Amino acid sequence: MLITIDDLRRFTVARNFFAPTTLQRALDTMGFVQADPIRAPARAQDLILRHRVRNYHAGELERRYATLDIEEDVFVNYGFVTSSLQALMGEREKEDGQRGKGKGEVLRTRLLLEFVRERGAVHPREVDEHFSHGSVKNYWGGSSNATTHLLEEMHYCGLLRVARREKGIRIYSAHRNLVQPKPGNDIHSSAPIDAAERRARVDALIDVVVKIYAPLPGPSLSSYVRRLRYAAPQWQGELTAALQRARERLSPARVNGSDWYWSKNIAVRGAPRDSVRLLAPFDPMVHDRARFELLWGWGYRFEAYTPVARRKLGYYALPLLWRDRVIGWGNLSVKNSQLEAEFGFVKSQPRDRVFKRELEAELDRMRAFLQI
């Protein structure tokens, strides 16, 4: 079957926006939702979920976090993963991880873990007051609180989990799947995974990536697979071979000179819906900038950290999807409990009444989402 770029556009839109459902079911369907702390007019995770969850309101994920089967964790970026996806990623070890630490650092980790177990859930300030760890050099060359650094490392390595947040601050508890170590044993005490199981798990992680972000051009597939080194650094050496296996088992097609990959055959029936959507900068449909440009014919850039004088789209421009085309962007803000919106278009604003009606409907949905 001859596949065109128009087919890929329609397929991308159709597979990304499934029928809105409950929050837990949407999370189970996606597996991973990227997080970002900027609120303009809401955080990225909320802007992503509002299209996929019925009657969703800004902040609902954080408010309901403790009741959901999810964890804050790293996948291809930092965000929220289902517990099943987290279990699939296995036991992490960094190059400077727990097994390679000196006795002093291992002892501090053990003492901190015991303290967290005793308290149930702890604020970093509470830990710092108890241990007075001081400060350490962070990755950007400045000084970080050593308590925060150690808590984050223990979280990444699976010793701790984020139980909830208080005013944006992570409150940690011992990971619910962590086995209590015996005296003299390593803190991590799970059974080793054999080569066949490693391959199966890495293949499954790639399948999750494809489920979330496909269809993907070849270079983008390679880029996402490389990013799995953050999800499972202990299996980084498996990724090159796993990428080759993925290319062989996925559905490939050559479109406009590029190889594209996805997990199922393209089957989109009927004309695209007359609908407008304002998308988060990290929505799965937007996330890969190279794919975005191939599909929509222009380059979207996230400019929150770009100097004001160099911004072309705006501080937190939300890509504007009309039917099956991303035709521009919007910058939204809330002032005096009123939603303010400014739009830019790649070419020109559609002049038909249907677009104007659907744009206003999307702004009404945004007001309901923000509860203003």
C-alpha positions in Angstrom: 0.0 0.0 0.0 1.4 3.4 -1.0 1.5 5.6 2.1 1.7 9.4 1.8 2.7 12.1 4.3 -1.0 13.0 4.5 -1.7 9.4 5.6 1.0 9.8 8.3 -0.5 13.1 9.5 -4.0 11.7 9.9 -2.7 8.5 11.5 -0.6 10.5 14.0 -3.6 12.6 15.0 -6.0 9.7 15.2 -3.8 7.4 17.3 -2.8 10.2 19.7 -6.3 11.3 20.7 -8.2 8.2 21.8 -11.7 8.7 23.2 -11.5 10.5 26.6 -11.7 8.1 29.5 -10.9 8.0 33.2 -7.6 9.3 34.5 -6.2 5.9 35.5 -7.2 4.3 32.1 -5.7 7.2 30.2 -2.4 6.7 32.2 -2.5 3.0 31.6 -3.1 3.6 27.8 -0.2 6.0 27.6 2.3 4.4 30.0 4.2 7.6 30.5 3.3 11.3 30.7 6.1 13.9 30.7 6.2 16.4 33.5 7.3 20.1 33.5 7.1 22.6 36.4 6.2 25.6 34.2 2.6 26.7 34.5 1.5 28.7 31.5 -1.4 28.5 31.9 -1.0 25.0 33.4 1.7 22.4 33.8 2.6 20.2 30.8 1.3 17.0 32.3 -2.1 18.6 32.9 -2.2 20.1 29.4 -1.4 16.6 28.0 -4.0 14.8 30.0 -6.9 17.3 29.4 -7.3 15.9 25.9 -7.4 12.3 27.0 -9.4 12.4 30.3 -13.0 13.2 30.7 -13.8 16.4 32.6 -10.1 16.8 33.6 -9.0 19.9 35.6 -5.6 21.4 36.1 -3.7 19.9 39.0 -5.9 16.8 39.2 -3.0 14.5 38.6 -1.1 15.9 41.6 -4.1 15.9 43.8 -5.0 12.3 43.0 -1.4 11.0 42.7 -1.5 9.0 45.9 -4.6 7.1 44.8 -3.3 6.3 41.3 -1.2 3.3 40.1 1.7 5.6 38.9 5.1 6.8 40.0 7.2 9.9 39.4 10.2 8.6 37.6 12.5 8.9 34.6 11.6 7.2 31.3 12.8 9.0 28.1 12.3 12.2 30.2 11.1 12.8 33.8 7.5 12.4 34.4 4.8 9.9 35.5 5.1 6.2 34.7 2.7 3.4 35.4 3.8 1.0 38.0 4.0 -1.8 35.4 6.3 0.3 33.3 8.5 1.1 36.3 8.8 -2.6 37.1 9.7 -3.3 33.5 12.7 -0.9 33.8 14.2 -3.1 36.4 16.8 -2.2 39.1 18.9 0.7 38.1 22.6 1.1 38.6 24.5 4.2 37.6 28.2 4.1 36.9 28.7 5.7 40.2 25.8 3.8 41.7 25.3 2.0 45.0 27.6 -0.9 44.3 30.5 1.3 43.4 30.3 3.7 46.3 32.7 4.1 49.2 31.8 2.7 52.6 31.0 6.2 53.9 28.5 7.0 51.2 26.9 3.5 51.5 26.5 4.1 55.2 24.9 7.5 54.7 22.5 5.9 52.2 21.6 3.1 54.7 21.1 5.5 57.5 18.9 7.8 55.4 16.9 4.8 54.2 16.3 3.6 57.8 15.3 7.1 58.8 12.7 7.3 55.9 11.4 3.9 56.8 10.9 4.9 60.4 9.2 8.2 59.6 7.1 6.8 56.7 7.3 9.9 54.5 9.8 12.7 54.8 10.4 16.3 53.6 14.0 17.0 52.4 14.1 19.7 55.1 13.3 17.2 57.8 16.1 14.9 56.6 18.6 17.8 56.4 17.8 18.9 59.9 18.4 15.4 61.2 21.6 14.6 59.3 23.0 18.1 58.4 24.6 16.7 55.2 25.8 20.1 54.0 26.2 20.8 50.3 27.8 19.2 47.2 28.7 20.3 43.7 25.8 19.7 41.3 25.9 19.0 37.6 25.7 22.6 36.6 28.8 23.6 38.6 26.9 25.3 41.5 26.2 24.2 45.0 23.2 22.0 45.9 21.9 20.8 49.2 23.5 17.4 49.7 20.3 16.0 51.3 18.4 16.8 48.1 21.1 15.4 46.0 21.2 12.1 47.9 17.4 11.8 48.0 17.2 12.3 44.3 19.8 9.7 43.7 18.1 7.2 45.9 14.9 7.9 44.2 16.5 7.3 40.8 18.1 4.1 41.9 14.7 2.8 43.2 15.3 3.0 47.0 12.8 5.8 47.5 9.6 6.9 45.7 7.8 10.2 45.6 4.9 9.7 48.0 3.3 13.1 47.2 4.3 16.8 46.8 3.8 19.7 49.1 4.0 23.1 47.4 5.9 21.4 44.6 8.5 19.8 46.9 8.9 16.0 46.7 7.9 14.1 49.8 9.8 10.8 49.8 9.0 7.4 51.3 10.7 4.0 51.0 9.9 2.3 47.7 7.0 0.0 48.2 8.7 -2.8 46.2 12.0 -2.5 48.0 13.1 -5.6 49.9 14.4 -5.0 53.4 18.1 -5.8 53.2 19.7 -8.2 55.6 22.8 -7.0 57.6 25.9 -7.1 55.4 23.9 -7.4 52.2 23.7 -4.8 49.4 20.7 -2.5 49.7 19.5 -3.8 46.4 18.8 -7.5 46.8 16.7 -8.6 43.8 17.7 -11.7 41.8 19.8 -11.1 38.7 18.1 -11.1 35.3 19.5 -13.4 32.7 20.3 -12.4 29.1 17.1 -13.5 27.6 15.0 -11.6 30.1 17.1 -8.5 29.6 16.5 -8.6 25.8 12.8 -9.2 26.3 12.6 -6.2 28.7 14.5 -3.9 26.5 12.4 -4.9 23.5 9.3 -4.2 25.6 10.6 -0.7 26.6 11.1 0.1 23.0 7.5 -1.1 22.3 6.3 1.4 24.9 8.2 4.2 23.2 6.7 3.3 19.8 3.2 3.1 21.4 3.5 6.6 22.7 5.4 8.4 20.0 5.0 6.5 16.7 4.9 6.9 13.7 8.5 7.8 13.9 11.1 8.5 11.2 14.2 6.4 11.5 16.5 9.0 13.2 13.8 9.8 15.8 13.3 6.1 16.6 17.1 5.8 17.1 17.1 8.9 19.3 14.3 7.6 21.6 15.9 4.3 21.9 19.2 6.0 23.0 17.2 7.9 25.6 16.2 4.6 27.2 19.7 4.8 28.8 18.0 7.1 31.4 15.2 4.6 32.0 17.5 1.6 32.3 21.1 2.6 32.5 22.1 -0.9 33.6 21.1 -2.1 30.1 22.6 0.6 28.0 24.9 -1.9 26.3 21.8 -3.7 25.0 20.3 -0.8 23.1 22.1 -0.9 19.8 21.1 -4.5 19.2 17.6 -3.8 20.4 17.2 -1.0 17.9 18.1 -3.3 15.1 15.5 -5.9 16.3 12.9 -3.1 16.5 13.5 -2.0 13.0 13.0 -5.6 11.9 9.7 -6.2 13.7 8.0 -2.8 13.3 5.9 -1.8 10.3 8.2 0.3 8.1 7.4 2.5 5.1 9.4 4.9 3.0 7.6 8.2 2.7 9.1 11.3 1.0 12.6 9.8 1.2 12.4 8.9 4.9 11.9 5.5 6.6 9.0 5.6 9.1 8.2 3.0 11.8 5.1 2.1 13.8 3.7 -1.0 15.5 0.4 -1.5 13.5 -0.8 -0.9 10.0 -2.2 2.5 9.2 -6.0 2.4 9.1 -7.7 5.8 9.4 -11.2 6.0 7.9 -13.2 9.1 7.1 -12.3 12.8 7.0 -10.5 14.4 10.0 -12.8 15.9 12.6 -13.6 19.6 12.7 -11.8 20.3 15.9 -9.2 22.6 17.4 -6.8 21.5 20.0 -4.1 23.5 21.8 -1.3 21.1 22.6 1.3 21.1 25.3 5.0 21.7 24.2 5.7 18.1 25.3 2.5 16.4 24.1 3.5 13.1 22.4 2.3 14.6 19.1 4.7 17.5 19.5 7.6 16.1 21.5 9.9 15.0 18.7 10.7 18.3 16.9 12.3 16.5 13.8 9.1 14.5 13.3 7.0 17.6 13.9 8.7 19.4 11.1 8.4 16.5 8.7 4.7 16.1 9.4 3.6 19.7 9.6 6.1 21.5 7.4 7.4 24.1 9.9 9.7 24.1 13.0 8.2 24.4 16.4 10.5 25.6 19.2 10.0 25.7 22.9 11.2 29.2 23.9 10.6 29.4 27.7 14.4 29.5 28.2 15.2 31.6 25.1 16.0 35.3 25.7 12.9 37.5 25.2 14.5 39.3 22.2 15.1 36.1 20.4 11.7 34.5 20.8 9.6 34.0 17.7 6.6 32.1 19.0 6.4 33.2 22.7 7.3 32.1 26.2 5.1 28.9 26.2 3.6 28.7 22.8 1.0 25.9 22.5 0.9 24.3 19.0 -2.6 24.8 17.4 -4.0 21.7 15.8 -6.9 22.2 13.3 -8.4 19.1 11.9 -5.2 17.1 11.0 -2.8 20.0 10.6 -0.8 22.0 13.1 -1.3 25.5 11.6 0.0 27.8 14.3 0.3 28.4 18.0 -1.3 30.2 21.0 0.1 31.9 24.1 -2.4 31.7 26.9 -2.4 33.4 30.3 -4.9 34.1 33.1 -5.2 37.7 34.4 -7.9 38.8 36.9 -9.6 35.4 36.5 -9.9 35.9 32.7 -8.3 33.8 30.0 -6.2 35.8 27.6 -5.1 34.3 24.3 -2.8 35.5 21.5 -2.4 33.4 18.3 0.1 33.2 15.5 -0.3 31.3 12.3 2.3 29.7 10.0 0.4 31.1 6.9 -2.8 32.8 7.7 -5.8 32.2 10.1 -8.5 30.1 8.5 -11.5 32.4 7.7 -14.3 29.9 7.7 -16.9 30.0 10.4 -16.3 26.4 11.4 -12.7 27.2 12.5 -13.8 30.2 14.5 -16.5 28.2 16.2 -14.2 25.4 17.1 -11.4 27.7 18.3 -13.9 29.4 20.7 -15.0 25.9 21.8 -11.4 25.0 22.6 -11.0 28.2 24.6 -14.2 27.3 26.5 -12.8 23.9 27.2 -9.6 25.5 28.4 -11.6 27.8 30.8 -13.4 24.7 32.2 -10.0 22.9 32.6 -8.6 25.9 34.4 -11.8 26.4 36.4 -12.1 30.1 35.6 
